[in-house]
Amino acid sequence: MQTEVEATSSRHPSVLRKALAGVVLIVAVALILKLVIGFVIAIFWTIVAVALVIAVLWAIKTIVW
């Protein structure tokens, strides 16, 4: 049988447990943000590389023909 004090402490997590959950949440958000930024940068550089190839092909075509 639980007393009133035990029931109250089991319903509310401790301050240390809340702090740990906050740290885990911050780390998870930081990793997700890093992944999203990396994905956006990868797409950007792929577009830049394709544009560069198209520009070089256009320049060669303009010079040769």
Rosetta silent file (secondary structure, phi, psi, omega in degrees, C-alpha in Angstrom):
SEQUENCE: MQTEVEATSSRHPSVLRKALAGVVLIVAVALILKLVIGFVIAIFWTIVAVALVIAVLWAIKTIVW
SCORE:     score description
SCORE:     0.000 S_00000001
   1 L     0.000  131.927 -177.383    0.000    0.000    0.000 S_00000001
   2 L   -89.525  142.521  174.767    1.407    3.383   -0.999 S_00000001
   3 L   -87.130  173.077 -178.471    1.477    6.318    1.313 S_00000001
   4 H   -63.088  -37.529 -178.887    0.636    9.849    0.192 S_00000001
   5 H   -67.824  -43.488  179.787    4.331   10.829   -0.065 S_00000001
   6 H   -64.453  -40.048 -179.646    5.234    7.829   -2.259 S_00000001
   7 H   -65.987  -38.944  179.917    2.325    8.471   -4.596 S_00000001
   8 H   -68.952  -42.736 -177.609    3.280   12.123   -5.020 S_00000001
   9 H   -70.395  -29.479 -179.307    6.955   11.406   -5.718 S_00000001
  10 H   -77.861  -23.312  179.488    6.174    8.711   -8.283 S_00000001
  11 H   -80.548  -29.649 -176.462    3.877   11.034  -10.262 S_00000001
  12 L  -111.270  122.215  178.425    6.398   13.886  -10.564 S_00000001
  13 L   -67.916  153.017 -178.433    9.872   13.246  -11.979 S_00000001
  14 L   -71.177  166.096  179.720   12.817   14.550   -9.989 S_00000001
  15 H   -62.866  -40.901  179.010   14.710   17.691  -10.935 S_00000001
  16 H   -62.802  -40.859  179.582   17.731   15.610  -12.002 S_00000001
  17 H   -66.973  -39.048  176.698   15.556   13.463  -14.253 S_00000001
  18 H   -65.708  -40.621  178.986   14.008   16.574  -15.833 S_00000001
  19 H   -63.877  -42.625  177.963   17.465   18.061  -16.383 S_00000001
  20 H   -62.967  -42.000  177.875   18.653   14.858  -18.043 S_00000001
  21 H   -63.530  -38.313  177.171   15.579   14.828  -20.276 S_00000001
  22 H   -64.147  -42.504  178.509   16.284   18.450  -21.224 S_00000001
  23 H   -64.288  -43.366  177.941   19.891   17.636  -22.133 S_00000001
  24 H   -60.972  -42.431  179.029   18.773   14.670  -24.239 S_00000001
  25 H   -63.778  -43.376  179.123   16.247   16.879  -26.009 S_00000001
  26 H   -63.535  -43.064  179.063   18.841   19.579  -26.727 S_00000001
  27 H   -63.977  -42.336  179.587   21.310   17.017  -28.102 S_00000001
  28 H   -63.744  -43.005  178.506   18.633   15.445  -30.304 S_00000001
  29 H   -64.575  -40.322  178.978   17.577   18.822  -31.699 S_00000001
  30 H   -63.234  -42.671  179.081   21.215   19.757  -32.356 S_00000001
  31 H   -66.602  -41.417  177.975   21.832   16.511  -34.258 S_00000001
  32 H   -63.793  -42.122  178.225   18.664   16.890  -36.318 S_00000001
  33 H   -62.465  -41.968  178.086   19.586   20.487  -37.128 S_00000001
  34 H   -62.434  -41.630  178.366   23.079   19.391  -38.177 S_00000001
  35 H   -64.310  -43.470 -179.487   21.602   16.727  -40.465 S_00000001
  36 H   -65.359  -43.927  178.502   19.159   19.167  -42.056 S_00000001
  37 H   -63.347  -41.885  177.339   21.867   21.783  -42.620 S_00000001
  38 H   -61.799  -40.293  178.607   24.151   19.126  -44.118 S_00000001
  39 H   -64.327  -44.432  179.814   21.387   17.973  -46.438 S_00000001
  40 H   -64.434  -40.938  178.907   20.692   21.534  -47.611 S_00000001
  41 H   -65.869  -39.968  178.213   24.405   22.173  -48.197 S_00000001
  42 H   -62.130  -42.640  177.769   24.726   18.925  -50.168 S_00000001
  43 H   -64.166  -42.787  179.587   21.825   19.940  -52.408 S_00000001
  44 H   -58.711  -49.360 -177.843   23.323   23.419  -52.859 S_00000001
  45 H   -69.128  -29.324  174.637   26.742   22.101  -53.940 S_00000001
  46 H   -65.769  -43.347  177.707   25.128   19.570  -56.278 S_00000001
  47 H   -63.814  -40.974  178.542   23.234   22.399  -57.981 S_00000001
  48 H   -62.882  -42.919 -179.752   26.433   24.461  -58.173 S_00000001
  49 H   -64.329  -42.878  178.287   28.329   21.536  -59.752 S_00000001
  50 H   -63.983  -43.618  178.715   25.576   20.950  -62.342 S_00000001
  51 H   -62.568  -38.189  178.670   25.465   24.667  -63.172 S_00000001
  52 H   -64.873  -43.788  178.013   29.251   24.687  -63.548 S_00000001
  53 H   -62.578  -43.579  178.512   29.186   21.737  -65.965 S_00000001
  54 H   -62.992  -40.827  179.646   26.437   23.397  -68.002 S_00000001
  55 H   -64.744  -41.747  179.002   28.413   26.670  -68.084 S_00000001
  56 H   -65.842  -43.694  178.222   31.573   24.904  -69.250 S_00000001
  57 H   -62.526  -41.096  177.709   29.689   23.008  -71.962 S_00000001
  58 H   -63.210  -42.650 -179.449   28.041   26.241  -73.118 S_00000001
  59 H   -64.692  -42.855  178.407   31.408   28.032  -73.212 S_00000001
  60 H   -62.935  -44.686  178.742   33.030   25.221  -75.204 S_00000001
  61 H   -60.429  -42.374 -178.888   30.093   25.170  -77.648 S_00000001
  62 H   -65.966  -39.025 -178.391   30.296   28.964  -78.066 S_00000001
  63 H   -74.212  -43.658 -173.260   34.031   28.910  -78.730 S_00000001
  64 H   -76.219  -44.283 -175.553   34.109   25.875  -81.044 S_00000001
  65 L   -94.287    0.000    0.000   31.028   26.530  -83.194 S_00000001
